[in-house]
Amino acid sequence: MSVDKGEKGASHPDGVPGAYEHPALDSEPGYWAETWAEFKRRMGYEWHENQLKETTYLVAATWVFVFIDGYWLGWL
């Protein structure tokens, strides 16, 4: 299949012959990359240094106990 001069082809998206240039990417990381890195840093610190790990396990175990026992005992 050939492309005539009057048609737009895949190699000429704007109808102008030549290389198509994509917009330049930012050289610095965006807002969400920095925010995500800060979240992971704080979460890691809280998980290992404070009582977040124990609190998470306690809440999860409580939910499991309530739902499983509540189902078996007819509470739910």
N, C-alpha and C positions, 0 to 999 in steps of 0.2 A: 504494500500500500504506500503510495507516495503522497506527499503533502505539497499542494500547490502553494505558490507565493501568497495567494489571497486568503488561504485558510489558516486558522490557528491550529498549531500542532502541539504535541506534548512537549517538544523542545522549546516552543515559543509561547509560554502561557499568556503573555500580554500582547502577542502579535508582533513583538519587536524581536528581530533576530539578535542573538547574543546569549551570553551566560545569564542564567537567572540567579540572583543573589538573595539568599535568605536574610531576614533581619539578624543583626548581630546579637549574640547572647550577652547577658550582663556578666561582667567579669567578677562581680562579687555575689555571694550567696544572698538569696532572697529572705524576706521576713520570716516565712514559715520554716525555712531550713534552720535559721538561728533559734526560733521559738521551740522547734522540736528538739534541737540539741540541748537547750536549757531545760526542757521538761525531762528528758532522759537523765540529765545530770542530777537534777533535784530528786527525781524518783529513785534513782540508784542510791543517793545519799540517804533518803528517808527510809528506804527498804532495808539498808544494811546498818545504819547507825541509830535509828530510832525504833519505835515500837510498831511501825507500819506493818511489818511482816506478821507479827503476832496478832495484831488487830484484824488483819485480813483473814488469817486462818481461823480466828475465833468467830468472826461474822459468817464466814462460809460454812463452818461446821454447825453453827446455830441454824442457819437457813436449811441445811440438809436435814438436820435433826427434826426441825419443825415440820417440814414438808413430808418427809418419809414417815415419821411417827404420826403426824396428823392424818395422813392418808390411811395408814393401817388402823389407827384407833377411831377413825371416822370423824375427826374434828373438821376436816376440810370437805 
